[in-house]
């Protein structure tokens, strides 16, 4: 959960509330990590996976395909953005 909160740039209590809502909607289930009982693992339920796939298709349908080389440029720019945000969060 901590890793997800960091990746989403959310405070852990906010993420916990969001995940609670997803659990209530049967989109996600949580369980204790069998190797480290301090950690909680979150997984999509079959219903959650189906919902994610529908949402992914709908979002992608609205995007124009990237041109040659643009996907690699986008990936590198997003990596730079993530690194900059991570660095600024440490300061």
PELINRA-V233681 format. One line per field, one symbol per residue. ss: DSSP state (A for helix, B for strand, O for the rest). phi: phi as a letter, one per 30 degrees, with the letter a starting at -180 (. if undefined). burial: b if it has 24 or more other ideal C-beta (glycine too) atoms within 12 Angstrom, else e. A space follows every 50 residues. Layout:
ss = ???
phi = ???
burial = ???
//
This chain:
ss = OAAAAAAOOOOAAAAAAAAAAAAAOOOBBBBBOOOOOOOBBBBBOAAAAA AAAAAAAAAAAOOOOOOOOAAAAAAAAAAAAAAAAAAAAAO
phi = .dddeddchcdedddedddedddechcbbcadddcbddccccbddedddd ddddddddddddcddddeidddddedddddddddddddddd
burial = beebeeeeeeeeeebeeebeebeeeebbeeeeeeeeeeebebeeeeebee eeeeeeeeeeeeeeeeeeeeeeeeeeeeeeeeeeeeeeeee
//
